[in-house]
Amino acid sequence: MECQVDKNEHLRHVLLFLSNGGLSAVAAAEKIQAVYGEEAISDRAARKWFSRCMEGNFDLSDSARSGRPSDFDEERLNAVVHEDPRQSTRG
């Protein structure tokens, strides 16, 4: 059974918990890395989220990003490829 929780948001909840427990950002990152692996979170990311919490921002979801939204239609691509597998994305 696969977990339905966003991994990054889960790690931010863990960071908040460890922050409230009195750990530093680096110590919290080390604890998370010990459980989830070295690539789970960087010290820099942990410091960023700790800083946000210290400022009173407890919103643990990703903030909106600027730029063009993705409107890629994977189903359409699959249909086109299945119609003619010899097609190329190169002109």
C-alpha positions in Angstrom: 0.0 0.0 0.0 1.5 3.3 -1.1 1.4 6.3 1.2 -0.9 9.1 0.0 1.1 11.9 1.7 3.4 14.2 -0.2 7.0 13.3 0.9 8.2 16.8 1.1 5.3 18.0 3.1 5.7 15.1 5.5 9.4 15.9 6.0 8.4 19.5 6.8 6.0 18.2 9.5 8.8 16.2 10.9 11.1 19.3 10.9 8.4 21.3 12.7 8.1 18.6 15.3 11.9 18.4 15.8 12.1 22.2 16.0 9.4 22.3 18.7 11.5 19.7 20.5 14.4 22.1 20.7 16.7 20.7 18.0 18.7 22.9 15.6 18.0 22.8 11.9 21.2 20.9 11.2 20.5 18.4 14.0 17.0 17.9 12.7 18.3 17.3 9.2 20.7 14.7 10.5 17.9 12.9 12.3 15.8 12.9 9.2 18.7 11.7 7.1 19.4 8.9 9.5 15.8 7.6 9.0 15.1 8.5 5.4 18.5 8.6 3.8 21.1 11.2 3.0 19.1 12.6 0.0 15.9 13.1 2.1 16.7 16.7 3.0 19.7 19.0 3.0 21.0 21.1 5.9 20.2 24.2 3.8 16.6 23.2 3.2 16.2 22.4 6.9 17.5 25.9 7.8 15.1 27.5 5.3 12.1 25.8 6.8 13.2 26.4 10.4 13.6 30.1 9.5 10.1 30.2 8.1 8.7 28.7 11.3 10.7 31.1 13.5 9.1 34.0 11.5 5.7 32.6 12.4 5.0 31.0 9.0 3.7 27.5 9.7 2.4 26.8 6.2 4.2 23.6 5.3 2.9 23.4 1.7 4.9 24.6 -1.3 4.3 28.2 -2.3 3.1 29.1 -5.7 5.8 29.6 -8.3 5.8 32.0 -11.2 6.1 31.0 -14.8 4.1 29.3 -17.4 1.9 26.5 -16.1 2.5 23.1 -17.6 -0.3 22.0 -19.9 1.3 18.8 -21.2 -1.2 16.2 -22.2 0.5 12.8 -21.7 -2.6 10.9 -22.9 -2.5 12.8 -26.2 1.2 12.0 -26.6 0.6 8.3 -26.0 -2.2 8.3 -28.5 0.0 9.9 -31.2 2.9 7.6 -30.5 0.7 4.5 -30.7 -0.8 5.8 -34.0 2.6 6.1 -35.6 5.6 4.9 -33.5 8.0 6.2 -36.1 7.2 9.8 -35.4 9.9 11.9 -33.9 9.9 15.0 -31.7 12.7 16.4 -33.8 11.7 18.3 -36.9 
